[in-house]
């Protein structure tokens, strides 16, 4: 900490590369570096900073997190947002969304105790939206709120669900998250691009996470579009717990260490055979399982 300069509280409202934009309690902004170890900070983190040259500062301390949404592969972690109470997973019928990615986002959020909305954007595209609604109806049946909207025309149904929350928008490129931000926050000027017809997927338009204020109690974080969502920081038990239809059955299998991959006496497999649980959801879980870490390594829940 700089000698003679007291640290003041603030919130990271943008994270890009090795730099961070920190908003102080009075609303002023400082471009900051992390004086501690490199990386490890996320948009939404509450920090203490020492001001330096005009408009600049250094992050001295990170306050304990209430939640941390992040993804990981075997080599590194990619922090998405901290201290969020809600994740809005944005999907669309065009380009088609990845159900695999949707399930991974649901699991990552569920393991952090972050409630989830599924936002079906571009609802004005009727044939594509009908197909998307059919694919998403099982998730609505599991209790995940499903909100069809058209960001270019009316975002009121979504805005109502954002009140009183700090919400992170996540999803594939091309789902319309930047258009949503422009509609929710007039003047945000989030860049948008046309869908790449050649690739059949969106171009990455958001290159760093950014927090916007809707009102004093409601905030939204836009995150870069992604094409994959690694879960290497979770154990198999974490993953199973994040499937709401699995949760009441955990501990009821014949073997205490059942991984639900075909072991005899598996309670989840029994319910799949009875038609009470979707076979496709069990298959999604089994496809995630190989990336799970060993349980004795613990987890990073809450930061």
Residue frames as qw, qx, qy, qz and C-alpha x, y, z in Angstrom:
[[0.000, 0.889, 0.458, 0.000, 0.00, 0.00, 0.00],
 [0.378, 0.603, -0.044, 0.701, 1.33, 3.45, -0.88],
 [0.420, -0.297, -0.499, 0.697, 2.71, 5.23, 2.19],
 [0.003, 0.296, 0.205, -0.933, 0.48, 8.06, 3.35],
 [0.418, 0.034, -0.418, -0.806, -2.28, 7.41, 0.79],
 [0.516, 0.015, 0.716, -0.470, -5.33, 5.70, 2.32],
 [0.003, -0.111, -0.901, -0.420, -7.03, 2.94, 0.36],
 [0.474, 0.162, 0.187, -0.845, -10.64, 3.64, -0.61],
 [0.549, 0.201, 0.805, -0.099, -13.43, 1.19, -1.50],
 [0.399, 0.439, -0.348, -0.726, -14.54, 0.65, -5.07],
 [0.808, 0.207, 0.527, -0.161, -15.99, -1.90, -7.49],
 [0.241, -0.225, 0.707, 0.626, -14.37, -3.28, -10.64],
 [0.575, 0.558, 0.303, -0.516, -16.75, -2.27, -13.45],
 [0.749, 0.611, -0.218, -0.135, -14.54, -3.40, -16.35],
 [0.682, -0.450, 0.537, 0.209, -11.83, -6.01, -16.67],
 [0.747, 0.661, -0.068, -0.022, -9.55, -6.11, -19.70],
 [0.649, 0.492, -0.442, 0.376, -6.17, -7.77, -19.95],
 [0.563, -0.125, -0.535, 0.617, -4.07, -6.70, -16.99],
 [0.019, -0.153, 0.149, -0.977, -6.03, -3.51, -16.37],
 [0.145, -0.561, -0.805, 0.130, -9.21, -2.77, -14.47],
 [0.114, -0.478, -0.118, -0.863, -11.65, 0.12, -14.37],
 [0.311, -0.348, -0.758, 0.456, -12.71, 0.75, -10.78],
 [0.204, -0.682, -0.291, -0.639, -15.72, 2.85, -9.80],
 [0.179, 0.060, -0.620, 0.761, -15.37, 4.60, -6.45],
 [0.022, -0.528, -0.782, 0.331, -18.30, 5.16, -4.12],
 [0.115, 0.616, 0.138, -0.767, -18.80, 8.72, -5.38],
 [0.700, 0.630, 0.305, -0.139, -19.04, 7.51, -8.99],
 [0.175, 0.831, -0.466, -0.249, -15.58, 8.57, -10.22],
 [0.978, 0.206, 0.002, 0.040, -13.54, 6.07, -12.25],
 [0.256, -0.761, 0.569, 0.180, -9.92, 5.01, -11.91],
 [0.827, 0.403, -0.391, -0.039, -7.85, 2.96, -14.33],
 [0.582, -0.647, 0.462, -0.170, -6.12, 0.51, -12.02],
 [0.573, 0.354, -0.739, 0.033, -3.47, -2.15, -11.98],
 [0.869, -0.447, -0.180, -0.113, -3.46, -5.00, -9.49],
 [0.042, -0.792, 0.558, -0.245, -0.63, -4.44, -7.03],
 [0.733, -0.306, 0.583, -0.172, -0.96, -8.01, -5.80],
 [0.507, -0.075, 0.795, 0.325, -0.54, -11.18, -7.85],
 [0.187, 0.196, -0.517, -0.812, -1.24, -10.96, -11.55],
 [0.455, -0.199, -0.703, -0.510, -4.82, -11.71, -12.58],
 [0.268, -0.256, -0.854, 0.366, -7.34, -13.27, -10.26],
 [0.165, 0.351, 0.345, -0.855, -9.79, -10.35, -10.36],
 [0.155, 0.440, 0.813, 0.348, -13.21, -10.15, -12.00],
 [0.192, -0.356, -0.212, -0.889, -15.76, -7.58, -13.00],
 [0.654, -0.554, -0.348, -0.380, -17.99, -7.06, -9.97],
 [0.681, -0.161, -0.488, 0.522, -15.21, -7.58, -7.43],
 [0.284, -0.943, -0.068, -0.160, -15.31, -5.17, -4.49],
 [0.749, 0.174, -0.214, 0.602, -11.82, -3.84, -3.89],
 [0.317, -0.889, -0.050, 0.327, -9.80, -1.25, -2.03],
 [0.667, 0.518, 0.111, 0.524, -7.59, 1.01, -4.13],
 [0.370, -0.625, -0.033, 0.686, -5.02, 3.73, -3.60],
 [0.455, 0.877, 0.155, 0.000, -5.39, 6.66, -6.02],
 [0.664, -0.194, 0.219, 0.689, -2.23, 7.70, -7.84],
 [0.106, -0.080, 0.327, 0.936, -1.85, 10.00, -10.83],
 [0.483, 0.259, 0.154, -0.822, -5.11, 11.68, -11.97],
 [0.801, 0.247, -0.197, -0.509, -7.54, 8.99, -13.12],
 [0.672, 0.279, -0.683, 0.066, -5.25, 6.16, -12.07],
 [0.599, -0.564, 0.393, -0.412, -4.80, 3.91, -9.08],
 [0.328, 0.295, -0.896, 0.050, -3.69, 0.55, -7.73],
 [0.816, -0.350, -0.271, -0.373, -5.79, -2.27, -6.34],
 [0.040, -0.549, 0.717, -0.427, -4.48, -3.17, -2.90],
 [0.262, -0.016, 0.884, -0.387, -7.09, -5.63, -1.62],
 [0.439, -0.164, -0.653, -0.595, -10.03, -7.72, -2.79],
 [0.527, -0.219, 0.451, -0.687, -12.99, -8.10, -0.46],
 [0.329, 0.033, 0.941, -0.066, -14.50, -11.58, 0.12],
 [0.317, 0.019, -0.569, -0.758, -16.84, -12.63, -2.67],
 [0.661, 0.071, 0.451, -0.595, -20.45, -13.70, -2.35],
 [0.866, 0.323, 0.380, -0.024, -20.16, -15.61, -5.65],
 [0.069, -0.613, 0.574, 0.539, -17.76, -16.13, -8.53],
 [0.851, 0.432, 0.261, -0.144, -18.79, -17.36, -11.97],
 [0.018, 0.710, -0.615, -0.343, -15.86, -18.70, -13.95],
 [0.952, 0.279, -0.042, -0.119, -14.86, -21.36, -16.41],
 [0.363, -0.676, 0.627, 0.135, -11.72, -23.44, -16.63],
 [0.857, 0.367, -0.354, -0.078, -9.70, -25.85, -18.72],
 [0.909, -0.232, -0.198, 0.284, -6.86, -28.09, -17.50],
 [0.612, 0.192, -0.107, 0.759, -4.39, -25.19, -17.67],
 [0.084, 0.077, -0.179, 0.977, -6.12, -21.99, -16.58],
 [0.038, 0.632, 0.714, -0.299, -9.23, -20.32, -15.25],
 [0.076, 0.346, 0.312, 0.881, -11.21, -17.54, -16.92],
 [0.008, -0.421, -0.619, 0.662, -13.07, -15.39, -14.40],
 [0.068, 0.547, 0.625, 0.552, -16.37, -14.02, -15.71],
 [0.252, -0.650, -0.067, -0.714, -18.08, -12.07, -12.91],
 [0.324, -0.068, -0.757, 0.563, -18.01, -11.76, -9.13],
 [0.090, 0.245, 0.540, -0.800, -20.73, -10.99, -6.58],
 [0.409, -0.068, -0.462, -0.784, -23.60, -11.63, -8.98],
 [0.488, 0.029, 0.674, -0.554, -26.92, -12.92, -7.68],
 [0.742, 0.463, 0.398, -0.278, -28.29, -13.96, -11.07],
 [0.245, -0.271, 0.692, 0.623, -27.08, -15.24, -14.43],
 [0.654, 0.559, 0.184, -0.475, -29.09, -14.59, -17.59],
 [0.476, -0.131, 0.751, 0.439, -28.08, -17.18, -20.17],
 [0.445, 0.601, -0.054, -0.662, -28.87, -15.62, -23.55],
 [0.454, 0.051, 0.832, 0.315, -29.79, -18.00, -26.38],
 [0.464, 0.476, -0.089, -0.742, -31.51, -17.63, -29.75],
 [0.842, 0.293, 0.446, -0.085, -32.89, -19.71, -32.56],
 [0.709, 0.591, 0.108, 0.370, -30.59, -18.02, -35.10],
 [0.490, 0.335, -0.798, -0.102, -27.79, -18.81, -34.98],
 [0.824, -0.345, -0.413, -0.178, -28.81, -22.02, -33.21],
 [0.348, -0.735, 0.475, -0.337, -27.70, -22.14, -29.57],
 [0.480, 0.254, -0.829, 0.134, -25.59, -24.96, -28.17],
 [0.770, -0.511, -0.183, -0.337, -27.52, -27.03, -25.66],
 [0.818, -0.052, -0.355, 0.450, -24.21, -28.43, -24.43],
 [0.266, 0.310, -0.233, 0.882, -23.01, -24.90, -23.60],
 [0.494, -0.537, -0.117, -0.673, -26.35, -24.07, -21.98],
 [0.872, -0.380, -0.307, -0.024, -26.05, -27.06, -19.64],
 [0.668, 0.051, -0.323, 0.668, -22.51, -26.17, -18.68],
 [0.026, -0.441, 0.105, -0.891, -23.54, -22.60, -17.85],
 [0.692, -0.508, -0.212, -0.467, -26.42, -23.92, -15.75],
 [0.868, -0.237, -0.343, 0.269, -24.07, -26.20, -13.82],
 [0.463, 0.224, -0.260, 0.817, -21.43, -23.50, -13.25],
 [0.264, -0.487, 0.029, -0.832, -24.05, -21.07, -11.94],
 [0.801, -0.429, -0.294, -0.297, -25.80, -23.71, -9.85],
 [0.789, -0.092, -0.406, 0.453, -22.57, -24.68, -8.11],
 [0.251, 0.179, -0.256, 0.916, -22.17, -21.08, -6.97],
 [0.028, -0.560, -0.696, 0.449, -25.75, -20.70, -5.78],
 [0.092, 0.274, -0.194, -0.938, -26.46, -18.20, -8.55],
 [0.556, 0.477, 0.606, -0.309, -30.05, -18.28, -9.77],
 [0.260, -0.078, 0.676, 0.685, -30.56, -18.53, -13.51],
 [0.555, 0.594, 0.229, -0.536, -32.79, -17.08, -16.21],
 [0.495, 0.108, 0.681, 0.529, -32.85, -18.46, -19.74],
 [0.251, 0.677, 0.061, -0.689, -33.40, -15.55, -22.12],
 [0.581, 0.323, 0.656, 0.357, -34.57, -16.55, -25.61],
 [0.022, 0.603, -0.110, -0.790, -33.67, -13.55, -27.76],
 [0.152, 0.216, -0.628, -0.732, -34.74, -12.77, -31.34],
 [0.367, 0.291, 0.828, -0.309, -38.27, -14.02, -30.65],
 [0.484, 0.599, -0.003, -0.638, -39.46, -12.19, -33.78],
 [0.293, 0.377, -0.800, -0.363, -37.83, -14.96, -35.87],
 [0.779, -0.131, 0.184, -0.585, -40.86, -17.21, -35.64],
 [0.925, 0.146, -0.336, -0.099, -39.79, -20.55, -37.18],
 [0.489, 0.377, -0.622, 0.482, -36.42, -20.50, -35.39],
 [0.284, -0.368, 0.481, -0.743, -38.02, -19.44, -32.12],
 [0.881, -0.118, -0.042, -0.456, -40.58, -22.27, -32.27],
 [0.844, 0.196, -0.469, 0.172, -37.76, -24.80, -32.61],
 [0.229, 0.397, -0.573, 0.679, -35.82, -23.16, -29.78],
 [0.556, -0.337, 0.265, -0.712, -38.87, -23.13, -27.50],
 [0.944, -0.035, -0.239, -0.223, -39.39, -26.84, -28.08],
 [0.692, 0.256, -0.529, 0.418, -35.78, -27.54, -27.11],
 [0.066, 0.358, -0.476, 0.801, -36.00, -25.28, -24.05],
 [0.660, -0.425, -0.194, -0.588, -39.36, -26.46, -22.69],
 [0.821, -0.225, -0.493, 0.179, -37.78, -29.24, -20.56],
 [0.395, 0.125, -0.390, 0.822, -35.66, -26.61, -18.80],
 [0.356, -0.371, 0.009, -0.858, -38.73, -24.53, -18.02],
 [0.818, -0.312, -0.396, -0.278, -40.25, -27.73, -16.61],
 [0.708, -0.082, -0.491, 0.500, -37.26, -28.02, -14.27],
 [0.354, -0.810, -0.337, 0.324, -37.99, -24.57, -12.86],
 [0.404, -0.179, 0.191, 0.876, -35.63, -22.39, -14.88],
 [0.300, 0.749, 0.283, -0.518, -37.49, -19.19, -15.86],
 [0.480, 0.196, 0.594, 0.615, -37.68, -18.91, -19.65],
 [0.120, 0.757, 0.205, -0.608, -38.15, -15.42, -21.07],
 [0.540, 0.412, 0.505, 0.532, -38.70, -14.98, -24.84],
 [0.013, -0.831, -0.104, 0.546, -37.90, -11.41, -25.93],
 [0.632, 0.575, 0.211, 0.475, -36.82, -9.40, -28.95],
 [0.491, -0.450, -0.121, 0.737, -34.04, -7.06, -27.86],
 [0.202, 0.140, 0.346, 0.905, -34.62, -4.76, -30.84],
 [0.277, -0.511, -0.489, -0.650, -38.26, -4.14, -29.91],
 [0.589, -0.637, -0.012, -0.497, -39.10, -4.76, -26.24],
 [0.483, 0.219, -0.745, 0.404, -36.90, -5.74, -23.28],
 [0.467, -0.490, 0.196, -0.710, -39.47, -4.96, -20.58],
 [0.932, -0.243, -0.197, -0.185, -40.07, -8.65, -19.66],
 [0.773, 0.115, -0.377, 0.497, -36.35, -9.05, -18.98],
 [0.077, 0.523, -0.274, 0.803, -35.92, -5.70, -17.25],
 [0.678, -0.519, -0.002, -0.521, -38.54, -6.70, -14.69],
 [0.958, -0.188, -0.190, 0.101, -36.53, -9.83, -13.81],
 [0.601, 0.350, -0.297, 0.654, -33.34, -7.80, -13.32],
 [0.276, -0.769, 0.055, -0.573, -34.72, -5.56, -10.57],
 [0.660, -0.660, 0.273, -0.233, -32.82, -5.85, -7.30],
 [0.949, -0.063, 0.206, 0.231, -30.15, -8.14, -8.77],
 [0.015, -0.718, 0.563, 0.408, -26.62, -7.96, -10.04],
 [0.883, 0.302, 0.340, -0.115, -27.04, -10.05, -13.19],
 [0.208, -0.485, 0.658, 0.536, -24.36, -11.34, -15.55],
 [0.780, 0.501, -0.005, -0.376, -25.31, -11.95, -19.19],
 [0.351, -0.407, 0.798, 0.274, -23.57, -15.03, -20.58],
 [0.798, 0.436, 0.363, -0.203, -23.89, -16.96, -23.81],
 [0.702, 0.170, 0.451, 0.524, -22.46, -17.75, -27.20],
 [0.064, -0.325, 0.261, 0.907, -21.38, -15.09, -29.64],
 [0.167, -0.111, -0.659, -0.725, -24.22, -13.98, -31.89],
 [0.169, -0.496, -0.841, 0.135, -27.03, -14.44, -29.38],
 [0.036, -0.750, -0.314, -0.581, -27.58, -10.67, -29.17],
 [0.550, -0.546, -0.418, 0.475, -26.15, -9.81, -25.75],
 [0.288, -0.115, 0.034, 0.950, -24.70, -6.50, -26.92],
 [0.203, -0.413, -0.475, -0.750, -28.04, -5.54, -28.47],
 [0.540, -0.615, -0.574, 0.027, -29.67, -6.39, -25.13],
 [0.475, -0.390, -0.247, 0.749, -27.25, -4.12, -23.29],
 [0.091, 0.124, 0.253, 0.955, -27.92, -1.27, -25.71],
 [0.380, -0.526, -0.545, -0.531, -31.66, -1.67, -25.08],
 [0.612, -0.582, -0.490, 0.215, -31.33, -1.97, -21.30],
 [0.439, -0.610, -0.051, 0.657, -28.79, 0.82, -20.90],
 [0.444, 0.854, 0.209, 0.173, -29.38, 3.66, -23.38],
 [0.040, 0.943, -0.322, 0.081, -26.05, 5.21, -24.22],
 [0.784, -0.409, 0.442, 0.151, -24.02, 2.12, -23.44],
 [0.465, 0.749, -0.373, -0.288, -23.09, 1.96, -27.12],
 [0.661, -0.256, 0.696, 0.112, -22.06, -1.68, -26.93],
 [0.236, 0.444, -0.604, -0.618, -20.84, -2.56, -30.43],
 [0.784, 0.202, 0.536, -0.239, -22.93, -4.94, -32.48],
 [0.048, 0.405, -0.718, -0.564, -22.13, -6.78, -35.70],
 [0.796, 0.198, -0.219, -0.528, -24.00, -8.77, -38.24],
 [0.854, -0.193, 0.480, -0.049, -23.99, -12.53, -37.91],
 [0.012, -0.513, 0.737, 0.441, -21.29, -14.14, -39.99],
 [0.853, 0.268, 0.000, -0.447, -23.19, -16.04, -42.67],
 [0.575, 0.490, -0.654, -0.021, -20.10, -17.95, -43.70],
 [0.128, 0.259, -0.862, 0.417, -19.51, -19.36, -40.22],
 [0.562, -0.456, -0.599, -0.344, -23.13, -19.58, -39.09],
 [0.582, -0.506, -0.458, 0.442, -22.04, -18.09, -35.76],
 [0.075, -0.990, -0.118, -0.016, -21.64, -14.69, -34.19],
 [0.527, 0.502, -0.304, 0.615, -18.53, -12.58, -34.22],
 [0.527, -0.469, -0.466, 0.534, -17.11, -11.68, -30.83],
 [0.091, 0.783, 0.181, 0.587, -18.21, -8.10, -30.22],
 [0.491, -0.833, 0.130, -0.220, -17.55, -7.79, -26.47],
 [0.659, 0.428, -0.520, 0.334, -13.87, -8.19, -25.62],
 [0.219, 0.133, -0.695, 0.672, -14.07, -7.59, -21.87],
 [0.271, -0.602, -0.744, 0.105, -16.64, -7.76, -19.10],
 [0.025, 0.284, -0.042, 0.958, -18.42, -4.49, -18.28],
 [0.127, -0.497, -0.769, 0.383, -20.80, -3.59, -15.44],
 [0.095, -0.392, -0.279, -0.871, -23.70, -1.19, -16.05],
 [0.095, 0.215, 0.663, -0.711, -26.11, 0.32, -13.54],
 [0.098, -0.514, -0.721, -0.454, -29.83, 0.01, -14.27],
 [0.355, -0.813, -0.093, -0.453, -30.72, 1.80, -11.03],
 [0.207, -0.700, 0.554, -0.400, -29.30, 2.01, -7.51],
 [0.698, -0.260, 0.605, -0.281, -30.27, -1.58, -6.70],
 [0.879, 0.334, 0.340, -0.027, -30.01, -3.26, -10.13],
 [0.042, -0.726, 0.561, 0.396, -26.88, -3.89, -12.17],
 [0.930, 0.325, 0.165, -0.053, -26.01, -5.95, -15.22],
 [0.338, -0.602, 0.605, 0.397, -22.63, -7.29, -16.37],
 [0.796, 0.554, -0.119, -0.214, -22.07, -7.97, -20.05],
 [0.618, -0.455, 0.597, 0.234, -19.49, -10.69, -20.69],
 [0.191, 0.477, -0.661, -0.547, -17.63, -11.71, -23.85],
 [0.894, 0.174, -0.094, -0.401, -19.35, -14.28, -26.03],
 [0.343, -0.456, 0.821, 0.013, -17.98, -17.80, -25.73],
 [0.709, 0.241, -0.515, -0.417, -18.03, -20.99, -27.73],
 [0.704, -0.071, -0.690, 0.153, -17.08, -23.33, -24.88],
 [0.455, -0.690, 0.224, -0.517, -17.41, -23.44, -21.10],
 [0.576, 0.197, -0.754, 0.246, -14.91, -25.67, -19.29],
 [0.681, -0.613, -0.017, -0.401, -15.79, -27.07, -15.87],
 [0.724, 0.217, -0.568, 0.325, -12.45, -28.50, -14.78],
 [0.027, -0.400, 0.522, -0.753, -12.72, -26.72, -11.41],
 [0.727, -0.237, 0.133, -0.631, -15.74, -28.83, -10.38],
 [0.231, -0.187, 0.950, -0.095, -15.93, -32.33, -8.95],
 [0.260, -0.209, -0.842, -0.425, -18.37, -34.93, -10.23],
 [0.190, -0.521, -0.747, 0.366, -20.35, -34.48, -7.01],
 [0.033, 0.427, 0.070, -0.901, -20.55, -30.72, -7.67],
 [0.220, 0.075, -0.612, -0.756, -21.90, -31.40, -11.15],
 [0.268, -0.351, -0.888, -0.125, -24.53, -33.90, -10.02],
 [0.136, -0.520, -0.567, 0.624, -25.70, -31.52, -7.27],
 [0.081, 0.353, -0.127, -0.923, -26.23, -28.77, -9.88],
 [0.284, -0.175, -0.749, -0.572, -28.82, -30.87, -11.77],
 [0.436, -0.209, 0.342, -0.806, -32.05, -30.03, -9.89],
 [0.870, -0.022, -0.219, -0.441, -33.77, -33.26, -10.97],
 [0.686, 0.189, -0.654, 0.257, -30.83, -35.32, -9.67],
 [0.039, -0.498, 0.499, -0.708, -30.61, -33.59, -6.31],
 [0.729, -0.330, 0.231, -0.553, -33.42, -35.45, -4.43],
 [0.979, 0.088, -0.166, -0.078, -31.93, -38.80, -5.51],
 [0.395, 0.603, -0.585, 0.372, -28.34, -38.21, -4.46],
 [0.238, -0.377, 0.740, -0.503, -27.39, -40.59, -1.68],
 [0.808, 0.054, 0.323, -0.490, -30.04, -43.14, -2.71],
 [0.672, 0.463, -0.549, -0.182, -27.87, -45.21, -5.05],
 [0.957, -0.203, -0.202, 0.038, -26.75, -48.70, -4.02],
 [0.750, -0.024, -0.161, 0.641, -23.12, -47.57, -3.81],
 [0.257, -0.839, -0.179, 0.445, -22.03, -44.44, -1.95],
 [0.253, -0.515, 0.405, 0.712, -19.45, -43.61, -4.62],
 [0.542, 0.526, 0.634, 0.166, -21.87, -44.05, -7.54],
 [0.151, -0.345, 0.259, 0.890, -20.95, -41.71, -10.40],
 [0.560, 0.563, 0.374, -0.479, -24.20, -42.41, -12.30],
 [0.256, 0.581, -0.586, -0.503, -22.39, -43.76, -15.34],
 [0.735, 0.151, -0.574, -0.329, -23.94, -47.23, -15.44],
 [0.010, 0.250, -0.866, 0.433, -23.25, -48.64, -11.99],
 [0.398, -0.379, -0.816, -0.181, -25.84, -51.18, -10.73],
 [0.347, -0.627, -0.612, 0.333, -28.46, -49.75, -8.41],
 [0.184, 0.016, 0.029, 0.982, -28.09, -46.16, -9.62],
 [0.152, 0.596, 0.629, -0.475, -31.15, -44.20, -8.45],
 [0.215, 0.593, -0.161, -0.759, -30.82, -41.65, -11.24],
 [0.144, 0.172, -0.840, -0.494, -30.61, -44.30, -13.96],
 [0.074, 0.362, 0.916, -0.157, -33.68, -45.95, -12.45],
 [0.215, 0.671, 0.364, -0.609, -35.66, -42.72, -12.76],
 [0.184, 0.457, -0.516, -0.700, -34.47, -42.27, -16.34],
 [0.065, -0.051, -0.962, -0.262, -35.75, -45.74, -17.20],
 [0.081, 0.541, 0.772, -0.324, -39.07, -44.88, -15.55],
 [0.211, 0.634, 0.454, 0.589, -39.33, -41.74, -17.68],
 [0.338, -0.865, -0.314, 0.197, -39.17, -39.38, -14.69],
 [0.284, -0.738, 0.287, 0.541, -35.81, -37.88, -15.73],
 [0.629, 0.729, -0.150, -0.224, -34.73, -37.00, -19.25],
 [0.919, -0.018, 0.202, 0.338, -32.23, -39.45, -20.73],
 [0.503, 0.703, 0.003, 0.503, -30.69, -36.53, -22.61],
 [0.269, -0.878, 0.230, -0.323, -29.97, -34.66, -19.37],
 [0.849, -0.416, 0.308, 0.105, -28.23, -37.72, -17.93],
 [0.811, 0.349, 0.169, 0.437, -26.19, -37.93, -21.11],
 [0.159, 0.880, -0.113, 0.433, -25.20, -34.25, -20.76],
 [0.587, -0.736, 0.308, -0.135, -24.03, -34.98, -17.20],
 [0.917, -0.119, 0.299, 0.237, -22.03, -38.01, -18.32],
 [0.637, 0.611, 0.062, 0.466, -20.32, -35.97, -21.06],
 [0.102, -0.899, 0.214, -0.369, -19.26, -33.36, -18.50],
 [0.842, -0.530, 0.104, -0.012, -17.94, -35.90, -16.01],
 [0.870, 0.157, -0.039, 0.465, -14.55, -36.65, -17.67],
 [0.291, 0.651, -0.149, 0.685, -13.45, -33.05, -17.09],
 [0.598, -0.764, -0.086, -0.226, -14.24, -33.20, -13.34],
 [0.172, 0.625, -0.644, 0.406, -11.40, -32.72, -10.90],
 [0.535, -0.122, -0.801, 0.238, -10.67, -35.13, -8.08],
 [0.444, -0.769, -0.359, -0.286, -12.88, -34.46, -5.04],
 [0.702, -0.495, -0.237, 0.454, -10.04, -34.28, -2.55],
 [0.423, 0.211, 0.068, 0.879, -8.78, -31.05, -4.12],
 [0.020, -0.566, -0.458, 0.685, -11.73, -29.05, -2.74],
 [0.303, 0.691, 0.520, 0.400, -13.59, -26.31, -4.57],
 [0.250, 0.039, -0.064, 0.965, -13.45, -22.54, -5.00],
 [0.143, -0.725, -0.631, -0.237, -17.07, -21.83, -4.19],
 [0.269, -0.926, -0.231, 0.127, -17.55, -18.21, -3.26],
 [0.188, 0.945, -0.258, 0.068, -14.14, -17.19, -4.52]]
